[in-house]
Amino acid sequence: MHTEPVHPSGQRFRASERVDDRLWIETHASAELLLKQTRWLLEQFGEDPARYRVRLAQHGQQP
């Protein structure tokens, strides 16, 4: 996650998604890893991950 689709090393994200006009996420990972990272991030902001639901979809399709 970053304000630009670039890692701290300077390397561009391989598969980026824009979350809003100020935030990008790297999506080049397995669904399992992305869910684990999302759970960690929610916990860092004091959110209970159990309050959220995730729907998976094939690339390019709406969930």
Jmol script that loads the backbone (N, CA, C; Angstrom):
load data "model"
ATOM      1  N   MET A   1       0.841  -1.150   0.000  1.00  0.00           N
ATOM      2  CA  MET A   1       0.000   0.000   0.000  1.00  0.00           C
ATOM      3  C   MET A   1       0.899   1.230   0.000  1.00  0.00           C
ATOM      4  N   HIS A   2       0.531   2.192  -0.832  1.00  0.00           N
ATOM      5  CA  HIS A   2       1.349   3.399  -0.923  1.00  0.00           C
ATOM      6  C   HIS A   2       0.543   4.489  -1.621  1.00  0.00           C
ATOM      7  N   THR A   3       1.027   5.712  -1.553  1.00  0.00           N
ATOM      8  CA  THR A   3       0.364   6.819  -2.241  1.00  0.00           C
ATOM      9  C   THR A   3       0.675   6.840  -3.730  1.00  0.00           C
ATOM     10  N   GLU A   4       1.624   6.034  -4.143  1.00  0.00           N
ATOM     11  CA  GLU A   4       1.962   5.836  -5.553  1.00  0.00           C
ATOM     12  C   GLU A   4       2.158   4.332  -5.759  1.00  0.00           C
ATOM     13  N   PRO A   5       1.961   3.810  -6.980  1.00  0.00           N
ATOM     14  CA  PRO A   5       2.129   2.370  -7.200  1.00  0.00           C
ATOM     15  C   PRO A   5       3.596   1.967  -7.301  1.00  0.00           C
ATOM     16  N   VAL A   6       4.348   2.270  -6.227  1.00  0.00           N
ATOM     17  CA  VAL A   6       5.790   2.028  -6.192  1.00  0.00           C
ATOM     18  C   VAL A   6       6.165   1.483  -4.807  1.00  0.00           C
ATOM     19  N   HIS A   7       7.004   0.441  -4.776  1.00  0.00           N
ATOM     20  CA  HIS A   7       7.506  -0.111  -3.518  1.00  0.00           C
ATOM     21  C   HIS A   7       8.556   0.831  -2.923  1.00  0.00           C
ATOM     22  N   PRO A   8       8.844   0.718  -1.617  1.00  0.00           N
ATOM     23  CA  PRO A   8       9.896   1.534  -1.005  1.00  0.00           C
ATOM     24  C   PRO A   8      11.246   1.398  -1.716  1.00  0.00           C
ATOM     25  N   SER A   9      11.470   0.267  -2.376  1.00  0.00           N
ATOM     26  CA  SER A   9      12.726   0.051  -3.106  1.00  0.00           C
ATOM     27  C   SER A   9      12.800   0.872  -4.391  1.00  0.00           C
ATOM     28  N   GLY A  10      11.664   1.450  -4.796  1.00  0.00           N
ATOM     29  CA  GLY A  10      11.614   2.199  -6.047  1.00  0.00           C
ATOM     30  C   GLY A  10      11.047   1.393  -7.201  1.00  0.00           C
ATOM     31  N   GLN A  11      10.907   0.083  -7.003  1.00  0.00           N
ATOM     32  CA  GLN A  11      10.349  -0.778  -8.048  1.00  0.00           C
ATOM     33  C   GLN A  11       8.835  -0.575  -8.111  1.00  0.00           C
ATOM     34  N   ARG A  12       8.310  -0.462  -9.332  1.00  0.00           N
ATOM     35  CA  ARG A  12       6.875  -0.273  -9.514  1.00  0.00           C
ATOM     36  C   ARG A  12       6.116  -1.537  -9.106  1.00  0.00           C
ATOM     37  N   PHE A  13       4.881  -1.361  -8.634  1.00  0.00           N
ATOM     38  CA  PHE A  13       4.025  -2.503  -8.323  1.00  0.00           C
ATOM     39  C   PHE A  13       3.822  -3.326  -9.587  1.00  0.00           C
ATOM     40  N   ARG A  14       3.816  -4.633  -9.458  1.00  0.00           N
ATOM     41  CA  ARG A  14       3.592  -5.509 -10.616  1.00  0.00           C
ATOM     42  C   ARG A  14       2.132  -5.515 -11.033  1.00  0.00           C
ATOM     43  N   ALA A  15       1.248  -5.500 -10.060  1.00  0.00           N
ATOM     44  CA  ALA A  15      -0.196  -5.515 -10.323  1.00  0.00           C
ATOM     45  C   ALA A  15      -0.851  -4.586  -9.312  1.00  0.00           C
ATOM     46  N   SER A  16      -1.099  -3.370  -9.704  1.00  0.00           N
ATOM     47  CA  SER A  16      -1.616  -2.377  -8.765  1.00  0.00           C
ATOM     48  C   SER A  16      -3.096  -2.114  -8.993  1.00  0.00           C
ATOM     49  N   GLU A  17      -3.757  -1.716  -7.919  1.00  0.00           N
ATOM     50  CA  GLU A  17      -5.150  -1.286  -7.967  1.00  0.00           C
ATOM     51  C   GLU A  17      -5.249   0.009  -7.188  1.00  0.00           C
ATOM     52  N   ARG A  18      -5.943   0.958  -7.764  1.00  0.00           N
ATOM     53  CA  ARG A  18      -6.145   2.237  -7.091  1.00  0.00           C
ATOM     54  C   ARG A  18      -7.344   2.102  -6.155  1.00  0.00           C
ATOM     55  N   VAL A  19      -7.140   2.410  -4.879  1.00  0.00           N
ATOM     56  CA  VAL A  19      -8.205   2.313  -3.884  1.00  0.00           C
ATOM     57  C   VAL A  19      -9.030   3.594  -3.879  1.00  0.00           C
ATOM     58  N   ASP A  20      -8.360   4.717  -3.909  1.00  0.00           N
ATOM     59  CA  ASP A  20      -9.011   6.018  -4.061  1.00  0.00           C
ATOM     60  C   ASP A  20      -8.005   6.954  -4.712  1.00  0.00           C
ATOM     61  N   ASP A  21      -8.277   8.239  -4.720  1.00  0.00           N
ATOM     62  CA  ASP A  21      -7.372   9.150  -5.426  1.00  0.00           C
ATOM     63  C   ASP A  21      -6.036   9.355  -4.717  1.00  0.00           C
ATOM     64  N   ARG A  22      -5.847   8.763  -3.530  1.00  0.00           N
ATOM     65  CA  ARG A  22      -4.576   8.928  -2.819  1.00  0.00           C
ATOM     66  C   ARG A  22      -3.920   7.619  -2.405  1.00  0.00           C
ATOM     67  N   LEU A  23      -4.478   6.467  -2.793  1.00  0.00           N
ATOM     68  CA  LEU A  23      -3.976   5.204  -2.262  1.00  0.00           C
ATOM     69  C   LEU A  23      -3.972   4.094  -3.312  1.00  0.00           C
ATOM     70  N   TRP A  24      -2.835   3.397  -3.406  1.00  0.00           N
ATOM     71  CA  TRP A  24      -2.653   2.253  -4.307  1.00  0.00           C
ATOM     72  C   TRP A  24      -2.310   1.028  -3.474  1.00  0.00           C
ATOM     73  N   ILE A  25      -2.731  -0.159  -3.949  1.00  0.00           N
ATOM     74  CA  ILE A  25      -2.331  -1.407  -3.312  1.00  0.00           C
ATOM     75  C   ILE A  25      -1.708  -2.330  -4.352  1.00  0.00           C
ATOM     76  N   GLU A  26      -0.787  -3.154  -3.883  1.00  0.00           N
ATOM     77  CA  GLU A  26      -0.153  -4.173  -4.727  1.00  0.00           C
ATOM     78  C   GLU A  26      -1.004  -5.428  -4.633  1.00  0.00           C
ATOM     79  N   THR A  27      -1.446  -5.950  -5.766  1.00  0.00           N
ATOM     80  CA  THR A  27      -2.318  -7.126  -5.761  1.00  0.00           C
ATOM     81  C   THR A  27      -1.639  -8.359  -6.335  1.00  0.00           C
ATOM     82  N   HIS A  28      -0.340  -8.284  -6.563  1.00  0.00           N
ATOM     83  CA  HIS A  28       0.389  -9.432  -7.109  1.00  0.00           C
ATOM     84  C   HIS A  28       0.751 -10.382  -5.969  1.00  0.00           C
ATOM     85  N   ALA A  29      -0.246 -11.155  -5.533  1.00  0.00           N
ATOM     86  CA  ALA A  29      -0.072 -12.125  -4.448  1.00  0.00           C
ATOM     87  C   ALA A  29      -1.248 -13.093  -4.506  1.00  0.00           C
ATOM     88  N   SER A  30      -1.153 -14.152  -3.751  1.00  0.00           N
ATOM     89  CA  SER A  30      -2.259 -15.110  -3.698  1.00  0.00           C
ATOM     90  C   SER A  30      -3.426 -14.502  -2.918  1.00  0.00           C
ATOM     91  N   ALA A  31      -4.619 -15.020  -3.153  1.00  0.00           N
ATOM     92  CA  ALA A  31      -5.793 -14.553  -2.414  1.00  0.00           C
ATOM     93  C   ALA A  31      -5.581 -14.760  -0.915  1.00  0.00           C
ATOM     94  N   GLU A  32      -4.973 -15.881  -0.549  1.00  0.00           N
ATOM     95  CA  GLU A  32      -4.712 -16.174   0.864  1.00  0.00           C
ATOM     96  C   GLU A  32      -3.814 -15.107   1.494  1.00  0.00           C
ATOM     97  N   LEU A  33      -2.744 -14.728   0.802  1.00  0.00           N
ATOM     98  CA  LEU A  33      -1.839 -13.713   1.337  1.00  0.00           C
ATOM     99  C   LEU A  33      -2.517 -12.349   1.400  1.00  0.00           C
ATOM    100  N   LEU A  34      -3.283 -11.996   0.382  1.00  0.00           N
ATOM    101  CA  LEU A  34      -3.978 -10.708   0.388  1.00  0.00           C
ATOM    102  C   LEU A  34      -4.973 -10.628   1.541  1.00  0.00           C
ATOM    103  N   LEU A  35      -5.679 -11.719   1.821  1.00  0.00           N
ATOM    104  CA  LEU A  35      -6.612 -11.734   2.951  1.00  0.00           C
ATOM    105  C   LEU A  35      -5.868 -11.602   4.278  1.00  0.00           C
ATOM    106  N   LYS A  36      -4.742 -12.283   4.400  1.00  0.00           N
ATOM    107  CA  LYS A  36      -3.931 -12.193   5.622  1.00  0.00           C
ATOM    108  C   LYS A  36      -3.445 -10.758   5.840  1.00  0.00           C
ATOM    109  N   GLN A  37      -2.970 -10.123   4.788  1.00  0.00           N
ATOM    110  CA  GLN A  37      -2.487  -8.747   4.891  1.00  0.00           C
ATOM    111  C   GLN A  37      -3.625  -7.779   5.211  1.00  0.00           C
ATOM    112  N   THR A  38      -4.798  -8.020   4.632  1.00  0.00           N
ATOM    113  CA  THR A  38      -5.958  -7.172   4.903  1.00  0.00           C
ATOM    114  C   THR A  38      -6.373  -7.283   6.360  1.00  0.00           C
ATOM    115  N   ARG A  39      -6.385  -8.503   6.872  1.00  0.00           N
ATOM    116  CA  ARG A  39      -6.728  -8.714   8.281  1.00  0.00           C
ATOM    117  C   ARG A  39      -5.742  -7.965   9.188  1.00  0.00           C
ATOM    118  N   TRP A  40      -4.456  -8.076   8.892  1.00  0.00           N
ATOM    119  CA  TRP A  40      -3.427  -7.392   9.682  1.00  0.00           C
ATOM    120  C   TRP A  40      -3.655  -5.882   9.647  1.00  0.00           C
ATOM    121  N   LEU A  41      -3.921  -5.357   8.465  1.00  0.00           N
ATOM    122  CA  LEU A  41      -4.116  -3.919   8.317  1.00  0.00           C
ATOM    123  C   LEU A  41      -5.338  -3.442   9.105  1.00  0.00           C
ATOM    124  N   LEU A  42      -6.431  -4.170   9.029  1.00  0.00           N
ATOM    125  CA  LEU A  42      -7.620  -3.807   9.808  1.00  0.00           C
ATOM    126  C   LEU A  42      -7.303  -3.774  11.297  1.00  0.00           C
ATOM    127  N   GLU A  43      -6.582  -4.781  11.770  1.00  0.00           N
ATOM    128  CA  GLU A  43      -6.213  -4.830  13.186  1.00  0.00           C
ATOM    129  C   GLU A  43      -5.326  -3.654  13.574  1.00  0.00           C
ATOM    130  N   GLN A  44      -4.437  -3.221  12.688  1.00  0.00           N
ATOM    131  CA  GLN A  44      -3.561  -2.085  12.975  1.00  0.00           C
ATOM    132  C   GLN A  44      -4.357  -0.798  13.172  1.00  0.00           C
ATOM    133  N   PHE A  45      -5.522  -0.709  12.527  1.00  0.00           N
ATOM    134  CA  PHE A  45      -6.381   0.470  12.653  1.00  0.00           C
ATOM    135  C   PHE A  45      -7.471   0.279  13.700  1.00  0.00           C
ATOM    136  N   GLY A  46      -7.341  -0.795  14.499  1.00  0.00           N
ATOM    137  CA  GLY A  46      -8.289  -1.026  15.581  1.00  0.00           C
ATOM    138  C   GLY A  46      -9.636  -1.563  15.128  1.00  0.00           C
ATOM    139  N   GLU A  47      -9.709  -2.072  13.921  1.00  0.00           N
ATOM    140  CA  GLU A  47     -10.953  -2.632  13.400  1.00  0.00           C
ATOM    141  C   GLU A  47     -11.015  -4.130  13.673  1.00  0.00           C
ATOM    142  N   ASP A  48     -12.213  -4.634  13.901  1.00  0.00           N
ATOM    143  CA  ASP A  48     -12.427  -6.063  14.093  1.00  0.00           C
ATOM    144  C   ASP A  48     -12.644  -6.703  12.725  1.00  0.00           C
ATOM    145  N   PRO A  49     -11.711  -7.538  12.256  1.00  0.00           N
ATOM    146  CA  PRO A  49     -11.867  -8.166  10.939  1.00  0.00           C
ATOM    147  C   PRO A  49     -13.160  -8.970  10.791  1.00  0.00           C
ATOM    148  N   ALA A  50     -13.729  -9.446  11.890  1.00  0.00           N
ATOM    149  CA  ALA A  50     -14.971 -10.217  11.831  1.00  0.00           C
ATOM    150  C   ALA A  50     -16.149  -9.375  11.346  1.00  0.00           C
ATOM    151  N   ARG A  51     -16.012  -8.064  11.380  1.00  0.00           N
ATOM    152  CA  ARG A  51     -17.079  -7.173  10.914  1.00  0.00           C
ATOM    153  C   ARG A  51     -17.110  -7.047   9.396  1.00  0.00           C
ATOM    154  N   TYR A  52     -16.132  -7.604   8.718  1.00  0.00           N
ATOM    155  CA  TYR A  52     -16.003  -7.441   7.269  1.00  0.00           C
ATOM    156  C   TYR A  52     -16.180  -8.772   6.555  1.00  0.00           C
ATOM    157  N   ARG A  53     -16.678  -8.689   5.335  1.00  0.00           N
ATOM    158  CA  ARG A  53     -16.820  -9.858   4.470  1.00  0.00           C
ATOM    159  C   ARG A  53     -16.082  -9.576   3.171  1.00  0.00           C
ATOM    160  N   VAL A  54     -15.467 -10.609   2.618  1.00  0.00           N
ATOM    161  CA  VAL A  54     -14.732 -10.476   1.353  1.00  0.00           C
ATOM    162  C   VAL A  54     -15.368 -11.413   0.339  1.00  0.00           C
ATOM    163  N   ARG A  55     -15.611 -10.895  -0.861  1.00  0.00           N
ATOM    164  CA  ARG A  55     -16.101 -11.725  -1.964  1.00  0.00           C
ATOM    165  C   ARG A  55     -15.015 -11.781  -3.018  1.00  0.00           C
ATOM    166  N   LEU A  56     -14.689 -12.973  -3.456  1.00  0.00           N
ATOM    167  CA  LEU A  56     -13.650 -13.160  -4.459  1.00  0.00           C
ATOM    168  C   LEU A  56     -14.274 -13.278  -5.842  1.00  0.00           C
ATOM    169  N   ALA A  57     -13.561 -12.775  -6.845  1.00  0.00           N
ATOM    170  CA  ALA A  57     -14.013 -12.863  -8.236  1.00  0.00           C
ATOM    171  C   ALA A  57     -12.803 -13.074  -9.125  1.00  0.00           C
ATOM    172  N   GLN A  58     -13.024 -13.606 -10.296  1.00  0.00           N
ATOM    173  CA  GLN A  58     -11.960 -13.745 -11.280  1.00  0.00           C
ATOM    174  C   GLN A  58     -11.509 -12.355 -11.713  1.00  0.00           C
ATOM    175  N   HIS A  59     -10.255 -12.241 -12.118  1.00  0.00           N
ATOM    176  CA  HIS A  59      -9.712 -10.963 -12.573  1.00  0.00           C
ATOM    177  C   HIS A  59     -10.598 -10.380 -13.674  1.00  0.00           C
ATOM    178  N   GLY A  60     -10.956  -9.118 -13.535  1.00  0.00           N
ATOM    179  CA  GLY A  60     -11.753  -8.438 -14.544  1.00  0.00           C
ATOM    180  C   GLY A  60     -13.254  -8.589 -14.367  1.00  0.00           C
ATOM    181  N   GLN A  61     -13.691  -9.374 -13.381  1.00  0.00           N
ATOM    182  CA  GLN A  61     -15.117  -9.564 -13.135  1.00  0.00           C
ATOM    183  C   GLN A  61     -15.507  -8.879 -11.837  1.00  0.00           C
ATOM    184  N   GLN A  62     -16.748  -8.460 -11.756  1.00  0.00           N
ATOM    185  CA  GLN A  62     -17.264  -7.859 -10.533  1.00  0.00           C
ATOM    186  C   GLN A  62     -17.660  -8.968  -9.563  1.00  0.00           C
ATOM    187  N   PRO A  63     -17.369  -8.808  -8.269  1.00  0.00           N
ATOM    188  CA  PRO A  63     -17.765  -9.831  -7.286  1.00  0.00           C
ATOM    189  C   PRO A  63     -19.274  -9.873  -7.105  1.00  0.00           C
TER     190      PRO A  63
END
end "model"
wireframe off; spacefill off
backbone 0.3
color backbone group
